Amino acid sequence: MGSSTVRVLLLLAAALCRSASPAAVEDQSLAKVCLCADHTGVTAAELSPLLLSQAYLTSFFNLTEQPGPSARRGVSPMSRKLREMQQFFGLQVTGTLDTDTLEVMKKPRCGLPDVNIEEFSTFGNKAKWQKNPLTYRIVNYTPDMTQAEVQDSIQKALHVWEQATPLRFIRTSSGAADIMVSFNRGAHGDYYPFDGPHGTLAHAFSPSSGIGGDVHFDDDETFTFRSSKGYVLFMVAAHEFGHSLGLSHSNDRGALMYPLYSFGNPDTFVLPKDDVRGIQSLYGPNPLQSSADSAPQPPSTPESCDSDVVLDAGTSFQGGLLLFQNSTFWQLDGQSGKPQKRLITDAFPNAPVNIDAAYEDQQSGNIFLFKGSRVWAFSGNQLVQGYPKNLMSFGLPWFLSRVDAVLYDGDSGQTLFFLGRYYFSYNRGWRLQRTERKFPEVTSSVRAAFQHQGFIYIHSGVSLFEYSQTTWRLTRVLKSNHFLSCSNS
């Protein structure tokens, strides 16, 4: 490749990176994430160290004056920017182009500039969403992974941010969503074309209407579910969603929003504290999580590990579970699965205790608690205006004085209400049917019902019946304390 071609490519690269400057981000809601292996359209190996460093510093550290006869005596602009970069990445600050500095320049990274960033950073206009919950839609899929793997990766990446904030995310299958997720190649209609394999991985747009919040992945790259042979979609997506929610980059090497890509295991990933501080500076803490951290915890009781423990209610919640008993409940997050016992009234002020049933609405993200003939609705830890209501105003038949359990079937869209040994659904005109017709092994009254990680659980007697969510066939009969981290479960 001739030197003139390289110089032209360098100029094009610099122009593209200037278009992703913080000012452009503020004006156009763009947080261009290129997690690049090369930054100029040619590989780093094809560039001399000097050309590579000039292109890198121009793109990411605003180098505007090149060294030459006209440069004033003293510290050159190149040396000054090298020192700035070395300080940012925690390298030895020499102002010279040493081996360690070159190695950092060759690493996969994000295309957003790194200037004026200390620890967590938000966009200059403090862009944030003014609504909650937010919707997202996966427009299409990469052939590198199954659709289920893509859906799981995206859901887990969003859940990372749900756990730290009051934000909730609801997936839609059609129409416009707040966050549109797509896989594209080359020019794809947003003036920021992808560049083929081993270059730009993805880009995202900061919060606003229209294209704001959207995330685009380069379908010429190889994305993986967990393997290190490629780019783990969960890790790239979690970083991108940080930009979609209003975060810029951090110079904390352990932060998710650090500019350089690094491999991570979706099953064990925990959002670093720097990212937590950043996102909470925009949206505040998760009301349930923060109250759990600050309030004294109810003591563990022997009853929680009694194999015959009887639960009052259970429901899915943000990828995890809430299991209710008397005046307390156990909260299990979707990753560690470790239960945390809390008082109902600490997490849900003005809520009843000894509830009959609980239910998470998949559309709004609200939690509904049922007791007697009334129902309470909570958004986060706030009672929804107008609640509590009676069951009839909630849409249930006039003859009901209570419900014992509520189960939402995401596949069919049905909501099943259990009463004693019967169940009914508005989809079937509220006609009572024996529970045994749908769940033959359940021969006594249902105490609680919920979905979790692809399975349906029916609590009856002192047992927990586990059914496949796809086939509705029994897979296991468990003890009722199965989710409470007891050695005998």
C-alpha positions in Angstrom: 0.0 0.0 0.0 1.5 3.4 -1.1 2.2 6.1 1.4 -0.2 8.5 -0.4 -3.1 6.0 0.1 -2.3 5.6 3.8 -2.3 9.4 4.2 -5.7 9.7 2.5 -7.1 7.0 4.7 -5.7 8.8 7.7 -7.4 12.0 6.8 -10.7 10.1 6.3 -10.3 8.4 9.6 -9.6 11.7 11.4 -12.7 13.3 9.8 -14.9 10.4 10.9 -13.6 10.5 14.4 -14.1 14.3 14.6 -17.7 13.7 13.6 -18.0 11.6 16.8 -16.6 14.4 19.0 -18.4 15.3 22.3 -19.9 18.4 20.5 -21.3 16.2 17.8 -22.7 13.9 20.5 -24.5 16.8 22.1 -25.9 18.0 18.8 -26.8 14.7 17.2 -27.3 12.4 20.2 -24.4 10.2 18.9 -22.3 8.0 21.0 -20.3 6.3 18.3 -18.8 3.1 19.6 -16.3 1.5 17.4 -14.4 -0.9 19.6 -12.0 -1.0 16.7 -9.1 -3.3 16.0 -8.0 -0.8 13.4 -8.8 2.9 13.3 -8.1 3.9 9.8 -9.4 1.3 7.4 -6.0 -0.4 7.3 -4.6 -2.7 10.0 -2.3 -1.3 12.6 0.5 -3.5 11.3 0.3 -1.7 7.9 1.1 1.7 9.6 4.4 2.9 10.8 4.5 3.6 14.5 4.5 7.4 13.8 1.6 7.3 11.5 -0.4 5.0 13.8 0.3 7.3 16.8 -0.7 10.4 14.9 -3.9 8.9 13.7 -4.7 7.6 17.2 -4.0 10.9 19.0 -5.9 12.9 16.3 -8.9 10.6 16.7 -9.1 10.2 20.4 -7.0 12.9 22.1 -7.7 15.9 19.8 -4.2 16.2 18.3 -4.5 19.2 15.9 -0.9 20.3 15.4 1.6 18.0 13.8 5.3 18.1 14.6 7.5 19.9 12.0 9.6 22.9 11.3 6.9 25.3 12.4 6.4 23.7 15.8 7.6 25.9 18.6 10.5 24.9 20.7 9.8 23.1 23.9 7.3 20.2 24.4 5.8 19.3 21.0 2.0 18.9 20.6 2.7 15.2 19.8 4.6 14.7 23.1 2.0 16.6 25.0 -0.8 14.4 23.7 1.2 11.2 24.3 1.6 12.2 27.9 -2.1 12.9 28.1 -2.9 9.5 26.7 -0.4 7.7 28.9 -1.8 9.3 32.0 -5.4 8.4 30.9 -4.5 4.7 30.4 -2.3 4.5 33.5 0.9 4.0 31.6 4.3 5.4 32.5 4.1 9.0 31.5 7.2 9.7 29.3 5.8 11.7 26.4 7.6 9.3 24.0 6.2 6.6 21.8 7.3 3.5 23.7 6.3 -0.1 23.3 3.5 -0.1 26.0 1.9 2.9 24.4 1.9 1.4 21.0 0.4 -1.8 22.3 -2.6 0.2 23.8 -3.0 1.9 20.4 -3.4 -1.5 18.7 -6.1 -2.8 21.1 -9.8 -3.1 20.2 -11.5 0.0 21.6 -14.3 2.5 21.2 -14.3 5.3 18.7 -15.6 8.0 21.1 -12.7 10.4 22.1 -11.1 10.0 25.5 -10.5 13.7 26.2 -11.6 15.3 29.5 -12.7 12.1 31.1 -12.1 11.3 34.8 -13.7 8.2 36.2 -17.3 7.9 35.1 -18.5 10.5 32.6 -21.8 11.5 31.1 -22.4 13.4 27.9 -21.9 17.1 28.1 -25.6 17.8 27.9 -26.4 15.3 30.6 -28.7 13.5 28.2 -31.0 11.0 29.9 -34.3 9.4 29.4 -37.3 11.2 30.9 -39.6 8.1 30.8 -39.7 4.7 32.5 -40.1 1.9 31.5 -38.2 1.9 28.3 -39.0 -0.4 25.4 -36.5 -2.2 23.2 -36.9 -4.2 20.0 -34.4 -6.6 18.4 -35.0 -5.8 14.7 -33.0 -8.6 13.2 -30.4 -11.2 14.2 -26.8 -12.2 13.6 -26.2 -15.6 12.0 -23.3 -16.2 14.4 -25.7 -17.1 17.3 -29.2 -18.5 17.7 -32.0 -16.1 18.2 -32.4 -17.4 21.8 -28.8 -16.6 22.5 -29.1 -13.1 21.0 -32.3 -12.4 23.1 -30.6 -13.7 26.2 -27.5 -11.6 25.7 -29.5 -8.5 25.1 -31.8 -9.1 28.0 -28.9 -9.7 30.4 -27.0 -6.7 29.1 -30.1 -4.5 29.9 -30.6 -6.2 33.2 -27.1 -5.0 34.2 -28.4 -1.5 34.2 -31.8 -2.4 35.7 -30.2 -3.7 38.8 -28.5 -0.4 39.5 -31.3 2.0 38.6 -35.1 2.4 38.7 -35.1 1.8 34.9 -37.1 -1.1 33.5 -36.9 -2.4 30.0 -39.8 -4.1 28.1 -39.2 -6.0 24.9 -41.5 -5.4 22.0 -41.8 -7.5 18.8 -43.1 -4.9 16.4 -43.3 -1.2 15.7 -41.0 1.6 17.0 -39.3 1.1 20.4 -37.2 3.5 22.5 -34.1 1.4 21.8 -33.9 -0.3 18.5 -31.3 -3.1 18.3 -30.1 -4.2 14.9 -27.3 -6.0 13.0 -26.1 -4.2 9.8 -23.3 -4.2 7.3 -21.6 -1.3 5.6 -23.8 1.8 5.0 -27.0 1.3 6.8 -28.8 4.7 6.8 -27.3 6.6 9.7 -24.2 8.3 8.0 -21.9 6.1 10.1 -21.2 3.1 7.8 -19.5 -0.1 9.2 -16.2 -1.1 7.7 -16.2 -4.9 7.4 -14.4 -7.5 9.6 -12.0 -6.5 12.3 -12.9 -2.9 12.5 -15.9 -1.2 14.0 -18.0 -3.5 16.2 -21.0 -1.3 17.0 -22.2 2.1 17.7 -24.9 3.6 19.9 -26.8 6.9 20.2 -27.4 8.8 23.4 -30.9 9.4 24.8 -33.3 11.4 22.6 -36.2 10.9 20.3 -35.9 9.2 16.9 -32.6 7.4 16.5 -31.6 8.3 20.1 -30.8 5.2 22.2 -30.5 2.9 19.2 -27.7 0.3 19.0 -26.2 -1.0 15.8 -23.9 -4.0 15.6 -21.6 -4.7 12.6 -22.7 -8.0 11.2 -19.4 -8.5 9.5 -17.9 -9.2 13.0 -18.1 -12.5 14.8 -20.2 -12.3 17.9 -20.4 -15.1 20.5 -22.6 -16.1 23.4 -19.8 -16.9 25.8 -16.7 -18.0 23.8 -13.6 -15.8 23.7 -13.2 -16.7 19.9 -14.9 -13.6 18.8 -16.6 -10.7 20.6 -19.0 -11.6 23.4 -22.3 -10.0 22.4 -23.3 -9.5 26.1 -20.2 -7.4 26.8 -20.4 -5.3 23.7 -24.1 -4.7 24.2 -23.8 -3.9 27.9 -21.2 -1.2 27.0 -23.4 0.1 24.2 -26.5 0.3 26.4 -24.4 2.4 28.8 -24.1 5.0 26.0 -27.8 4.5 25.1 -28.7 5.5 28.7 -26.4 8.6 28.7 -22.9 7.5 29.9 -19.7 8.4 28.1 -16.3 6.7 28.9 -14.4 6.2 32.1 -10.7 6.0 32.7 -11.2 3.4 35.4 -9.6 0.3 34.0 -12.1 -2.0 35.7 -15.2 -0.1 34.5 -17.6 -1.4 31.8 -17.4 2.0 30.2 -13.6 1.9 29.9 -12.8 2.5 26.2 -11.0 -0.8 25.5 -12.9 -4.0 24.8 -12.3 -6.9 27.2 -13.8 -10.4 27.5 -16.3 -11.1 30.2 -18.5 -14.0 31.3 -22.2 -13.1 31.1 -23.0 -15.5 34.0 -20.7 -13.9 36.5 -20.5 -10.3 35.4 -21.3 -7.7 38.1 -21.5 -4.0 37.1 -18.4 -2.3 38.6 -18.8 0.5 41.2 -17.6 3.2 38.8 -20.4 2.4 36.4 -22.9 2.2 39.2 -21.9 5.7 40.3 -22.1 7.0 36.8 -25.6 5.7 35.9 -27.0 6.6 39.3 -25.8 10.2 38.8 -28.4 10.3 36.0 -31.2 8.1 37.3 -30.7 7.5 41.0 -30.5 4.0 42.6 -32.7 1.0 42.3 -35.3 1.7 45.0 -35.5 -2.0 46.0 -31.7 -2.5 45.9 -30.9 0.7 47.7 -33.3 0.0 50.5 -31.9 -3.5 50.8 -28.4 -2.1 51.1 -29.3 0.6 53.7 -32.0 -1.0 55.8 -31.3 -3.5 58.5 -32.1 -7.0 57.2 -34.6 -9.3 58.9 -32.7 -12.1 60.6 -32.7 -15.5 58.8 -35.2 -17.8 60.5 -35.1 -21.6 60.8 -38.5 -21.6 59.0 -36.9 -20.5 55.7 -34.9 -23.8 55.5 -37.8 -25.9 56.7 -38.5 -28.3 53.8 -42.2 -27.9 54.5 -42.1 -24.1 54.3 -45.3 -22.7 52.9 -45.1 -19.6 50.6 -47.9 -17.1 50.3 -47.0 -15.9 46.8 -44.2 -15.7 44.2 -43.5 -13.7 41.1 -40.8 -13.1 38.6 -39.0 -9.8 39.0 -36.3 -8.2 36.8 -35.0 -11.6 35.7 -35.1 -12.9 39.3 -37.8 -13.8 41.9 -39.8 -12.5 44.8 -41.1 -15.1 47.2 -43.5 -13.9 49.9 -44.2 -15.4 53.3 -46.1 -13.6 56.1 -44.6 -10.1 56.5 -41.4 -10.8 54.6 -40.1 -11.9 51.2 -37.0 -13.3 49.7 -35.5 -11.5 46.7 -33.3 -13.5 44.3 -31.5 -11.6 41.5 -31.2 -13.2 38.1 -27.4 -13.8 38.3 -26.3 -15.0 41.7 -29.6 -16.6 42.7 -28.8 -15.9 46.3 -31.9 -15.0 48.4 -32.0 -11.8 50.4 -34.8 -11.7 53.0 -36.6 -8.4 53.6 -39.7 -6.9 55.1 -42.5 -6.3 52.6 -43.2 -2.8 53.9 -39.6 -1.8 53.5 -39.7 -2.4 49.8 -43.3 -1.6 49.2 -44.6 1.1 51.5 -48.3 0.9 52.2 -48.5 -2.7 50.9 -50.4 -5.4 52.9 -48.7 -8.3 54.6 -49.7 -11.9 54.4 -50.6 -11.4 50.8 -52.6 -13.9 48.6 -50.8 -13.5 45.3 -48.2 -11.5 43.4 -47.7 -10.8 39.7 -45.2 -8.8 37.5 -46.8 -7.1 34.5 -44.4 -7.7 31.6 -45.6 -4.6 29.7 -45.3 -2.0 32.4 -42.9 -3.6 34.8 -45.2 -3.0 37.7 -45.7 -5.4 40.6 -49.2 -6.3 41.6 -49.9 -7.6 45.1 -53.3 -9.2 45.9 -55.0 -9.6 49.3 -58.6 -10.3 49.7 -60.8 -8.4 47.3 -58.2 -5.7 46.7 -55.0 -5.3 44.6 -52.1 -2.9 45.0 -49.8 -1.9 42.1 -46.2 -0.7 42.6 -43.8 1.0 40.1 -40.5 0.5 41.8 -41.3 1.1 45.4 -44.0 3.7 44.6 -47.7 2.9 44.9 -49.3 3.6 41.5 -51.9 6.4 41.6 -55.4 5.2 42.1 -54.4 1.9 43.9 -55.4 -0.1 45.8 -58.4 -1.1 43.7 -61.0 -3.9 44.1 -60.6 -7.0 42.0 -63.6 -6.1 39.8 -62.1 -2.8 38.7 -58.9 -4.8 37.9 -61.0 -6.7 35.3 -61.7 -9.8 37.3 -65.3 -11.3 37.6 -67.6 -9.8 40.1 -68.1 -13.0 42.1 -64.4 -13.2 43.2 -63.5 -12.3 46.8 -59.8 -13.3 46.4 -57.3 -15.1 44.2 -54.7 -17.6 45.5 -52.0 -17.2 42.7 -51.5 -15.5 39.4 -49.3 -16.8 36.5 -48.5 -15.0 33.3 -47.6 -17.2 30.3 -45.3 -15.2 28.1 -45.6 -17.6 25.2 -49.4 -17.6 24.9 -50.0 -14.2 26.4 -52.5 -15.7 28.9 -52.7 -14.7 32.5 -54.0 -17.5 34.7 -55.7 -16.8 38.0 -55.9 -19.7 40.6 -58.6 -20.1 43.2 -58.4 -23.2 45.4 -58.2 -26.2 43.0 -59.4 -24.2 40.0 -58.0 -21.7 37.5 -59.5 -19.3 35.0 -58.4 -16.7 32.4 -60.1 -13.9 30.6 -58.9 -15.5 27.4 -61.4 -18.3 28.1 -64.2 -16.0 29.3 -63.4 -16.5 33.0 -64.7 -20.1 32.8 -63.5 -22.1 35.9 -61.4 -25.1 35.1 -59.8 -27.7 37.3 -56.1 -27.1 37.8 -55.5 -30.8 37.1 -56.6 -30.4 33.5 -53.6 -28.2 32.8 -51.2 -29.5 35.5 -52.2 -33.1 36.1 -49.7 -33.6 39.0 -51.2 -30.7 41.0 -54.1 -32.3 42.9 -54.5 -29.8 45.8 -55.0 -26.1 46.1 -52.4 -23.8 44.5 -50.5 -21.6 46.9 -48.2 -19.7 44.5 -47.3 -19.7 40.8 -44.5 -18.1 38.8 -42.1 -18.3 35.9 -38.4 -18.4 36.2 -35.6 -19.0 33.6 -37.7 -21.0 31.1 -39.8 -23.0 33.7 -43.2 -22.7 35.3 -43.4 -23.4 39.1 -46.6 -24.3 40.9 -46.5 -24.4 44.7 -49.0 -26.8 46.1 -49.0 -28.5 49.5 -45.3 -28.6 50.5 -44.0 -29.2 47.0 -42.9 -27.1 44.1 -43.9 -28.6 40.7 -41.5 -27.6 37.9 -42.9 -27.5 34.3 -41.2 -26.7 31.0 -42.5 -23.4 29.7 -42.5 -24.6 26.1 -44.1 -28.1 26.6 -45.9 -27.6 29.9 -44.7 -31.0 30.9 -43.5 -31.8 34.4 -39.7 -31.9 34.7 -39.2 -32.1 38.5 -41.0 -32.1 41.8 -39.0 -30.0 44.3 -39.2 -29.1 47.9 -40.9 -25.8 48.6 -37.7 -24.2 49.9 -35.8 -25.0 46.7 -34.9 -21.4 45.9 -33.9 -20.5 49.5 -30.3 -21.8 49.4 -31.0 -24.5 51.9 -28.7 -27.6 51.9 -31.7 -30.0 52.2 -33.5 -28.6 49.2 
